[in-house]
Amino acid sequence: MEFVSIIFTTLGSLISMFLLTKLMGQRQVSQMSMFDYVNGITIGSIAAEFATSLGGDFLKPLIAMIIYALAALAIAVGSCKSMALRKFFNGKPLVLFENGKIYEKNLSAAKMDINEFLMQCRIGGYFDLNDLACAILETNGEISLLPQVKKRPVTPEDLNLTPMQEYPPVSLIIDGVLLKENLKYAGKDEQWLQKALNAQHVKQKDIFFATCNRQNKLTVYPRTEKHIQHDIFE
């Protein structure tokens, strides 16, 4: 009976965590601020207590999780409406490097030493600080790197070119299932799709994934049904 109770309380904990995370928004898992990080750890700890509530007293941890989630939601909404709250809870971007100068006090405020800063620059693709114009520590802990003009990639505007705007391809078939709404969004019908599939000598049921771009090109990824016997990253 105790084992069954653990199963139900664990499932309840998972469902509650999922619903509360959806309530707080995708930012909770994609771009966490310091408060988001602490709040997420706390809710996770309470959820663990919820999952192991063998005495049936699972209401208290559930209420605590809800209160934490509502507090996070209130702070997120308040931060969107108030710049002062935004600065208080999320902090401000910190300039670490600019115009050939390394700001040691800002590195110290960010609890980052020079070696870690250089490592982050290398991860960003810059092994020489002379190639950088500016480096800024964002409020989510990521470092934004602005290259020198002579080191940045060439753009079409630099070459006086006017390329066509690109758009993401539309998914039409996933795991052999036709996505009719997507097909309609792409401005196509099933007759067009069948003709395009016939041209590539493939059947819908044999397709794992298929997309269509703005140039009306149908790209098909058939099912392979086989395992790769080697690993190129070993």
C-alpha positions as CSV (number, residue, x, y, z in Angstrom):
1,M,0.0,0.0,0.0
2,E,2.9,2.3,0.8
3,F,4.4,1.6,-2.6
4,V,1.1,2.5,-4.3
5,S,1.0,5.7,-2.3
6,I,4.5,6.7,-3.5
7,I,3.5,6.1,-7.1
8,F,0.4,8.3,-6.8
9,T,2.1,11.1,-4.9
10,T,5.1,11.1,-7.4
11,L,2.7,11.3,-10.3
12,G,0.8,14.1,-8.6
13,S,4.1,15.9,-8.0
14,L,5.1,15.6,-11.6
15,I,1.7,16.9,-12.9
16,S,1.8,19.8,-10.4
17,M,5.4,20.7,-11.5
18,F,4.4,20.6,-15.2
19,L,1.3,22.8,-14.7
20,L,3.1,25.3,-12.5
21,T,6.0,25.6,-14.9
22,K,3.5,26.2,-17.8
23,L,1.9,28.9,-15.6
24,M,5.2,30.6,-15.0
25,G,6.0,30.5,-18.7
26,Q,8.8,29.2,-21.0
27,R,11.3,31.8,-19.6
28,Q,11.5,29.7,-16.5
29,V,13.3,27.0,-18.5
30,S,15.0,29.0,-21.2
31,Q,16.4,32.2,-19.8
32,M,16.5,32.0,-16.0
33,S,17.3,35.0,-13.9
34,M,18.8,34.6,-10.4
35,F,15.4,34.7,-8.9
36,D,14.1,32.1,-11.4
37,Y,17.0,29.8,-10.6
38,V,16.5,30.0,-6.8
39,N,12.7,29.7,-7.2
40,G,13.0,26.7,-9.5
41,I,15.3,24.9,-7.0
42,T,13.0,25.6,-4.1
43,I,9.9,24.3,-6.0
44,G,11.8,21.2,-7.0
45,S,12.8,20.5,-3.4
46,I,9.2,21.0,-2.3
47,A,8.0,18.7,-5.1
48,A,10.4,16.0,-3.9
49,E,8.9,16.3,-0.4
50,F,5.4,16.1,-2.1
51,A,6.4,12.9,-3.9
52,T,7.5,11.2,-0.7
53,S,4.6,12.3,1.5
54,L,3.7,8.9,2.9
55,G,1.6,10.1,5.7
56,G,-1.0,11.5,3.3
57,D,-0.1,15.1,4.2
58,F,0.6,16.1,0.7
59,L,-1.6,19.2,0.8
60,K,1.0,21.4,2.6
61,P,3.8,20.9,0.0
62,L,1.3,21.4,-2.8
63,I,0.1,24.7,-1.4
64,A,3.7,25.8,-0.9
65,M,4.5,25.0,-4.5
66,I,1.5,27.0,-5.7
67,I,2.4,30.0,-3.6
68,Y,6.0,29.9,-4.9
69,A,4.7,29.7,-8.5
70,L,2.2,32.5,-8.0
71,A,5.0,34.7,-6.4
72,A,7.2,34.0,-9.5
73,L,4.3,34.9,-11.8
74,A,3.5,38.1,-9.9
75,I,7.2,39.1,-10.0
76,A,7.4,38.3,-13.8
77,V,4.3,40.4,-14.5
78,G,5.5,43.2,-12.3
79,S,8.9,43.2,-13.9
80,C,7.3,43.6,-17.3
81,K,5.4,46.7,-16.1
82,S,8.0,48.3,-13.9
83,M,11.6,49.0,-14.9
84,A,12.6,49.4,-11.2
85,L,11.3,46.0,-10.4
86,R,13.0,44.6,-13.5
87,K,16.4,45.9,-12.4
88,F,15.9,44.7,-8.8
89,F,14.9,41.1,-9.6
90,N,16.7,40.5,-12.9
91,G,19.7,42.8,-12.4
92,K,21.4,44.8,-15.1
93,P,23.8,43.9,-17.9
94,L,27.4,44.3,-17.0
95,V,30.2,45.5,-19.3
96,L,33.2,43.2,-18.9
97,F,35.3,44.4,-21.8
98,E,35.1,47.4,-24.1
99,N,37.5,49.3,-26.4
100,G,40.5,47.2,-25.4
101,K,39.9,47.6,-21.7
102,I,39.1,44.7,-19.2
103,Y,36.9,46.0,-16.3
104,E,38.3,44.1,-13.3
105,K,35.8,45.4,-10.9
106,N,32.9,44.3,-13.1
107,L,34.5,40.9,-13.4
108,S,34.7,40.8,-9.6
109,A,31.1,41.9,-9.2
110,A,30.1,39.0,-11.6
111,K,32.2,36.6,-9.5
112,M,34.2,35.7,-12.6
113,D,38.0,35.5,-12.9
114,I,40.0,36.4,-16.1
115,N,40.4,32.7,-17.0
116,E,36.7,32.0,-17.0
117,F,36.1,35.2,-19.0
118,L,38.7,34.1,-21.6
119,M,37.2,30.7,-21.7
120,Q,33.7,32.2,-22.5
121,C,35.3,34.3,-25.2
122,R,36.9,31.2,-26.8
123,I,33.6,29.3,-26.6
124,G,32.1,32.2,-28.5
125,G,34.7,31.8,-31.2
126,Y,37.1,34.6,-30.2
127,F,40.6,33.5,-29.1
128,D,42.1,37.0,-29.3
129,L,40.6,39.9,-27.3
130,N,41.9,42.2,-30.1
131,D,39.1,40.7,-32.3
132,L,36.4,42.0,-29.8
133,A,34.9,45.4,-29.5
134,C,32.7,44.6,-26.5
135,A,31.7,41.8,-24.1
136,I,28.6,42.2,-21.9
137,L,27.4,39.8,-19.2
138,E,23.6,39.5,-19.6
139,T,21.2,39.1,-16.7
140,N,20.7,35.4,-17.6
141,G,24.4,34.7,-17.1
142,E,25.3,34.5,-20.8
143,I,28.0,36.7,-22.3
144,S,27.2,38.7,-25.5
145,L,30.2,39.3,-27.7
146,L,30.4,42.1,-30.2
147,P,33.3,41.6,-32.7
148,Q,35.4,44.4,-34.2
149,V,34.1,45.6,-37.6
150,K,36.9,44.1,-39.5
151,K,36.3,40.7,-37.8
152,R,32.5,40.5,-38.2
153,P,31.0,38.3,-41.0
154,V,30.3,40.0,-44.3
155,T,26.6,40.8,-44.8
156,P,24.7,41.1,-48.1
157,E,24.4,44.8,-47.5
158,D,28.2,45.1,-47.4
159,L,28.2,43.6,-50.9
160,N,25.2,45.7,-52.2
161,L,23.2,42.5,-52.6
162,T,19.5,42.1,-52.0
163,P,18.8,38.4,-51.4
164,M,15.2,37.1,-51.0
165,Q,13.9,36.9,-47.5
166,E,14.0,33.3,-46.2
167,Y,11.3,31.7,-44.2
168,P,11.2,28.5,-42.2
169,P,9.9,25.5,-44.1
170,V,6.5,24.1,-43.2
171,S,6.2,20.6,-41.8
172,L,3.8,18.6,-43.9
173,I,4.3,15.0,-42.9
174,I,5.6,13.6,-39.5
175,D,5.9,9.9,-38.9
176,G,3.8,9.1,-42.0
177,V,0.9,11.4,-40.8
178,L,-0.2,14.3,-43.1
179,L,-0.6,17.6,-41.2
180,K,-3.6,19.0,-43.2
181,E,-3.6,22.4,-41.4
182,N,0.0,22.9,-42.3
183,L,-0.6,21.8,-45.9
184,K,-3.4,24.4,-46.1
185,Y,-1.1,27.1,-44.5
186,A,1.5,26.4,-47.2
187,G,-1.1,27.1,-49.8
188,K,-1.1,23.5,-51.1
189,D,-3.6,20.7,-51.4
190,E,-3.4,16.9,-51.2
191,Q,-3.4,16.6,-55.0
192,W,-0.2,18.8,-55.2
193,L,1.4,16.7,-52.4
194,Q,0.6,13.4,-54.1
195,K,2.0,14.6,-57.4
196,A,5.2,15.8,-55.6
197,L,5.5,12.5,-53.8
198,N,5.1,10.5,-57.0
199,A,7.8,12.6,-58.6
200,Q,10.2,11.4,-55.9
201,H,8.9,7.8,-56.0
202,V,7.9,7.7,-52.4
203,K,4.7,6.9,-50.5
204,Q,3.3,8.9,-47.6
205,K,3.4,5.9,-45.2
206,D,7.2,5.5,-45.8
207,I,8.0,9.1,-44.9
208,F,9.4,10.0,-41.5
209,F,9.5,13.7,-42.1
210,A,8.7,16.0,-45.0
211,T,8.7,19.8,-45.4
212,C,7.8,22.4,-48.0
213,N,9.5,25.8,-48.4
214,R,8.4,29.1,-50.0
215,Q,10.0,27.9,-53.3
216,N,7.5,25.0,-53.4
217,K,10.3,22.5,-52.9
218,L,9.2,19.3,-51.1
219,T,12.0,17.8,-49.0
220,V,11.4,14.2,-47.9
221,Y,13.2,12.2,-45.2
222,P,12.2,8.6,-45.6
223,R,12.2,6.0,-42.8
224,T,15.6,4.2,-42.5
225,E,14.7,1.4,-40.2
226,K,18.3,0.7,-39.5
227,H,20.9,1.4,-36.8
228,I,24.2,3.2,-37.4
229,Q,27.1,0.9,-36.5
230,H,29.7,3.6,-36.0
231,D,30.0,6.9,-34.1
232,I,31.9,9.7,-35.9
233,F,32.3,11.6,-32.6
234,E,34.3,8.9,-30.8
